[in-house]
Amino acid sequence: MSITKTNSVPIPANDPADRLFDVDIVSFTGHATFLDMLLKVKPVDIDKDFSRCFQVIDGVTYIARLKSDFDPSVINKMINYFQGDENKIQQAIDSIKGQTTTPGTVFNVIVEAVSCADNPIKAAELITPTLSLTANMGTTVHFGDIIVKEVGYAAPNANLPPGLKPEMTGRGYAGEPPARKLLDASDVYYLSEINQILRPGVTGDPHSFFAAIMDVLTQCKATNIGALNDQVRECVGDFLAVYFAEADRNAMSDLKQHAWQKDLFHATCLGSYVAGTGGDTSRFWAMGPSGRSGIGDTRTARQQLATQVCNAVAKINPTVFNALQGLIAGVIAASGGDLFQQLADYLNNPNYSASILANADKISDATTTFMVAVHDNASLIMNSGVPSNI
């Protein structure tokens, strides 16, 4: 995820300057799907945050808040661009302290201040969201024990320079304070997490993992997240942070483009099979022709494999397959038998929100049961002739 560069002039938010953009999904539990919650939060909090004014804090305070609030890997990535010297980051921030900016314009301020960095553009992309968050910008979304902080996503009317697309903006972090500090999980990092918790013979629990995700996606229910072990809970947190970010990008186009949250969900579901065979889910990540990378670049290959996996489950355990398929809209032929994709499409279509809410527990249970069946029968599916990976 990269952060926006924009030439727009800071515009004060309509809300009081000290208003915290804080959302607890408890208020949505049982009343909204994840998608509905996002669409309600986006214009009120996330979009307005893009142009909220703040003053750049001093370098000492910035470094201190980085160390207290963020995972060590966050500052370590930055230091790599400053010859391993965090004092250079501090000095760069001090050179712009007191300037008024916004999460949408601060990149331009920072990139000039970090000219000493090995790669000022990359360094500024890392500093931009964290500087905004340490100045109390961004939107915090509470999912039980997990918090997700989102900052820097372009509003519909954002003035972006030529060549910069809205979907290239924003960054999301997940944490479970005080144990797990804020971390911006990449696709590869997340894929390595699910590989760990879904492979055979480990402490990961596929049932609890998928149940936690599905409860949130179907009805904003996060009451069971606190009972997860640390490894699974952190993985759920990273899923929610990335899924939220990608769904926001999809919403920038009125849900017509950039549906990368569907790719994340699909890769997670397929991971129940690939990791279950002992395979490597990081292969779901790829570099695209444009030079950008992500899970979306393996979409076709994943869908082809997922279709074979789901068709195998339909033969091995038709009761489990039919129970899930019967709850979600659409004709199975439309997705070629790929129940993962059909479910991703269903969860991300606002026309189905009422149906999802009415059957939230059933959909969550049926999905969890299906994914566990995929995981537990992975060797049997593979032995039936289905490839072990894309």
Protein Blocks (a to p, Z undefined) as FASTA:
>chain_A
ZZdddfbdcdddfbdfklccdddfklmgopacfklmmmmmmmmmmmmmmmpccddddfkl
mmmmmmmmpcfklmmmmmmmngopaklmmmmmmmmgoiacdfklmmmmmmmmmmmpmblm
lmmmmmmmmmmmmnogajdddehjbccddehiacfklccdehiafklgccddddddfkbc
cddddfklmmmmmmmmmpghiabdfklmmmmmmmmmmnopaklmmmpcfklmmmmmmmmm
mmmmmmmmmmmnoopgoplklmmmmmmmmmmmmmmnopafklmpccdfkopacjklmmmm
mmmmmmmmmmmmmmmmmmlmmmmmmmpgcjfklnnopaklmmmmmmmcmklmmmmmmmmm
mmmmmmmmmmmmmmmmmmmmmmnopafbZZ
